[in-house]
């Protein structure tokens, strides 16, 4: 998928300031698509499309953090 090429979880961790621009692109595309295709339900469709676009990044970040936690032994948890 093309969205995976824009930014991956590793790059997002190294350069977090780029996530602002990626989010801006995702939300702008979602706004224009929802205005063009779904004129009656613009708000909910915009949120849906933005969420779908960010799903890959969030899922990859959660996997990456889980691997870090498993490698550290999970000793840094607060009781």
C-alpha positions as CSV (number, residue, x, y, z in Angstrom):
1,X,0.0,0.0,0.0
2,X,1.2,3.5,-0.7
3,X,0.6,4.9,2.7
4,X,3.1,2.4,4.2
5,X,5.8,4.1,2.0
6,X,5.2,7.5,3.5
7,X,6.2,6.7,7.0
8,X,6.8,3.5,9.0
9,X,6.9,3.1,12.8
10,X,10.8,3.1,12.9
11,X,11.0,6.3,11.0
12,X,8.2,7.8,13.1
13,X,10.2,7.0,16.3
14,X,13.4,8.6,14.9
15,X,11.7,11.7,13.4
16,X,8.4,12.3,15.2
17,X,8.0,15.9,13.8
18,X,7.2,14.3,10.4
19,X,4.1,12.8,11.9
20,X,2.5,16.2,12.0
21,X,2.8,16.6,8.2
22,X,1.7,13.0,7.6
23,X,-1.4,13.6,9.7
24,X,-2.0,16.8,7.9
25,X,-1.9,15.0,4.5
26,X,-4.1,12.1,5.8
27,X,-6.8,14.5,7.2
28,X,-6.7,16.8,4.1
29,X,-7.3,13.9,1.7
30,X,-10.0,12.6,4.0
31,X,-11.7,16.0,4.0
32,X,-11.7,16.3,0.2
33,X,-12.8,12.7,-0.4
34,X,-15.7,13.0,2.1
35,X,-16.8,16.4,0.7
36,X,-16.7,15.0,-2.8
37,X,-18.3,11.6,-2.3
38,X,-20.4,11.8,0.9
39,X,-21.8,15.3,1.1
40,X,-24.5,14.4,3.7
41,X,-22.1,12.7,6.2
42,X,-18.9,14.7,5.8
43,X,-17.9,14.7,9.5
44,X,-18.2,11.0,10.2
45,X,-16.7,9.9,6.9
46,X,-13.8,12.2,7.4
47,X,-13.0,10.7,10.8
48,X,-13.4,7.2,9.4
49,X,-11.1,7.8,6.5
50,X,-8.4,9.4,8.7
51,X,-8.6,6.5,11.1
52,X,-8.3,4.0,8.4
53,X,-5.2,5.8,7.0
54,X,-3.5,5.8,10.4
55,X,-4.3,2.2,11.3
56,X,-1.1,0.8,9.8
57,X,1.1,3.3,11.7
58,X,-0.6,2.7,15.0
59,X,-0.6,-1.1,14.7
60,X,3.1,-1.1,13.8
61,X,4.0,1.2,16.7
62,X,2.1,-1.0,19.1
63,X,4.0,-4.1,17.8
64,X,7.3,-2.3,18.1
65,X,6.6,-1.2,21.7
66,X,5.5,-4.7,22.6
67,X,8.8,-6.1,21.3
68,X,10.8,-3.6,23.2
69,X,8.8,-4.5,26.4
70,X,9.5,-8.2,25.8
71,X,13.2,-7.6,25.3
72,X,13.5,-5.5,28.4
73,X,11.8,-8.2,30.5
74,X,9.0,-5.9,31.5
75,X,10.8,-4.7,34.6
76,X,9.9,-1.1,34.1
77,X,6.2,-1.6,35.0
78,X,4.7,0.5,37.8
79,X,3.0,-1.5,40.6
